Amino acid sequence: MDTLDRPLRYFLRIAQLESLSRAADELDQSQSGISKQLTGLEQALGKPLFVRTGRGVRLTDAGRLLRDAIEPAYRRIDLAVDTVRQQYGVSQGTVRLATVHTLSYYFMADVAATFMSSHPSVNLSLLGRSSPEVVSLVETGKADMGFVYDVAVDCGDLVSHVLFDDQMCLISTRPDPAPDGDLTAQPLRLVGFPSHYALRRMVHSSGLEPEFVAEAETIDAMLRLVSSGVGDCILPARIPDRLLAEYELHKHPVTAPALQRRVVAILRADRQPQSLTTELLSCAMRAADTLEDAMVE
């Protein structure tokens, strides 16, 4: 074998997760590819490292010996690499940012523009997903950071940084708003996100009992449905007026019930973020401050 680094890394992740399939998913590799790497490592060592169980895999004596010997070494290597990145910075590379769909309409452009203006050689990869999917991408290491509604974050493996609070509004073809912004006093026919989206769960948890007449996974699809007259929708009040004007829609404030969600940035708690990720977070915090100041004015 030319190098044992990759199969040893794979071996450690399998040992930590006690599952070959979960390790393959987290490492973004096929299960057959992970299995091939493990088989090659076992052949090089001349000993089996795992035995299969009903729920996954378990280390053999040889596997435990190998894990205990190399795990501290790889931890020190990773710490050294992170320290160099933090101290001297990285001017090239890729930062993977997962974000809920709604933020791409009023927040992400400022964040991306600020970050890319000072890091022109960096590839900023944006992944638009639902809240649960953003959390999963960060948990598994497939995204370096995520922007998500805080209600979706219930995992101790993540650390959150508050960005801003999002107030919701009602969007309709009607120019006249609901009386006093009270949605509890009228029947609601809504176009909404699918049930696993945070904003859809917010509506259900608020005490409202609307009839959901259609579902859409993108803002544009939702607005097209509302403009056709099938129902209204509830979205963040920061959705740009110029976008609604394209669909001849109107934005109405909501006073009852209180429909507000906090947007947070999430990162893995067990990993030191690379310097580019830290700088991207700083850009997001500054953009969030600007956004809040604009709402106050």
Phi, psi and omega in degrees: 000132182295320180211145178259000187300308184296309180298328177292321176298315179297317178303315180298319182291322176298317180296321181291322183267345183055035181201125178289320182291320179292323177296318179299319181294316181292325181274000180058043178235161174285153180295324179293324178294318177297317181297321179296318178297319180294319179298319178297321179294316180296322178293322179294325181272339181077018181217143172288143183254339181224155166238143182281142175239179180294334184250356182165233180226157179227141181293140169279177177300318179295322178296318178296319178299315180294315180301312183296332181280321188261338184299313178297325181295315179292327177296319179293322178298312181297321179295319179296317179297315179296322180296316178297318179299316181293321186282320186251350176077167178228126183260351179224160178135195182231136172243126182258117183242120176262138183214148174294151188303319189299328185292340181292347183266345184208005181225317189295327182298318180293318180297311182296318182295317180295316182293313184290334179295331179257356179223065186295340182266001182265138176268113177266109182264116183259129181241107179274123185214174170285166181303310179299325180289324177298314179300316181296319180297321179287318180302318184274358179081008179279348171228142180283331181205157178224148171249124190205162173284137189297335181295342181274352185258104179229027184245129179290352180278359183241150173245137185248144174235121183293132177256296180195169177259138181250118175270139181268161176220166175262132179245129189211164172283342183282134178284337183269130181285168174294149180304120179057019180068020183267109180276349182283347186263010182213151175291143183239129169247115189240146164263126186225170170290162174303161192297337182275357179282146183298320182292328176291318178294327177300317180298315181295321183283349183281349184100350176289150177232066182283164169264117177273112186267344180199158177235149177211148181260356178232154179297316183298317178296321179296315181293325176297319179295318179296319181295336178282351175094008183284337181174179177263179174215159177246121183219167177302142182293345180278358173306126188299138178299325182296329177292317180294326180297328178298331181255006181057047180246161183234145181257130181236133179293153178239123177253335179214129356285173178287114181245092182217141178224149179263132177265131181230156170262134182238144177221162175294133181283336185265008180228139174284121181294145176293160187300325179296321178294319178298319179291325176296320177298319178299319177298319180294320179295320178293319179296323179294320178298317178297320180296316179294320179297321180295324179291324179294318180292000000 
